[in-house]
């Protein structure tokens, strides 16, 4: 069985292209509080950096019961895959 995000570089490249071309006003990543759910947030940080975009990036953490636990702004970062 493959991890849902088993090719993070590929997903980051696709997301960077979306960020470059879609004229986004902001990008909000929402994930559950469990550790396995934060990978897409890291990919989004990399994608925004790779796109050279200054789009505001926000991270929202939701509990397993659906309650918002935290909301925080994120900085784009170049990540190593």
C-alpha positions as CSV (number, residue, x, y, z in Angstrom):
1,X,0.0,0.0,0.0
2,X,1.3,3.5,-0.9
3,X,1.2,6.5,1.3
4,X,-1.3,9.1,0.0
5,X,1.5,11.6,-0.3
6,X,4.2,9.2,-1.4
7,X,5.5,11.6,-4.0
8,X,5.6,15.0,-2.2
9,X,7.9,16.7,-4.8
10,X,5.4,15.9,-7.5
11,X,2.5,17.3,-5.5
12,X,4.5,20.4,-4.6
13,X,5.3,21.0,-8.3
14,X,1.6,20.7,-9.2
15,X,0.5,23.0,-6.4
16,X,3.2,25.5,-7.3
17,X,1.9,25.7,-10.8
18,X,-1.6,26.3,-9.5
19,X,-0.3,29.1,-7.2
20,X,1.5,30.7,-10.1
21,X,-1.4,30.6,-12.5
22,X,-4.6,30.9,-10.4
23,X,-4.2,34.4,-9.0
24,X,-5.0,33.2,-5.5
25,X,-5.9,35.8,-2.9
26,X,-5.0,33.3,-0.1
27,X,-4.4,29.7,0.6
28,X,-5.7,27.9,3.6
29,X,-4.7,24.4,4.5
30,X,-7.0,22.4,6.9
31,X,-5.8,19.2,8.5
32,X,-6.7,17.0,11.4
33,X,-4.7,17.0,14.6
34,X,-3.2,13.6,14.0
35,X,0.5,13.6,12.9
36,X,-0.1,11.9,9.5
37,X,-2.3,14.7,8.3
38,X,0.2,17.6,8.2
39,X,2.1,16.5,5.1
40,X,-0.1,18.5,2.7
41,X,0.6,21.7,4.7
42,X,4.3,21.3,4.3
43,X,3.8,20.7,0.6
44,X,1.8,23.9,0.4
45,X,4.5,25.9,2.1
46,X,7.1,24.6,-0.4
47,X,4.7,25.2,-3.3
48,X,4.2,28.8,-2.4
49,X,7.9,29.3,-2.0
50,X,8.7,27.6,-5.3
51,X,6.0,29.7,-7.1
52,X,7.7,32.9,-5.8
53,X,4.3,34.0,-4.5
54,X,3.4,36.3,-1.7
55,X,-0.1,34.7,-1.3
56,X,-1.0,34.6,2.4
57,X,-0.8,31.0,3.7
58,X,-2.8,29.8,6.7
59,X,-2.9,26.5,8.6
60,X,-6.0,25.3,10.4
61,X,-5.8,22.3,12.7
62,X,-9.1,20.5,13.4
63,X,-9.8,17.9,16.1
64,X,-11.0,14.4,15.3
65,X,-14.4,15.7,16.5
66,X,-14.3,18.5,13.9
67,X,-13.5,21.4,16.3
68,X,-11.0,24.1,15.2
69,X,-8.1,23.7,17.5
70,X,-5.7,26.3,16.0
71,X,-5.3,28.7,13.2
72,X,-2.0,30.2,12.3
73,X,-0.3,32.0,9.5
74,X,2.5,30.1,7.8
75,X,5.6,31.3,5.9
76,X,6.5,29.7,2.6
77,X,9.6,27.6,3.0
78,X,11.8,25.6,0.6
79,X,11.8,22.1,1.8
80,X,14.0,19.1,1.0
81,X,12.3,16.0,-0.3
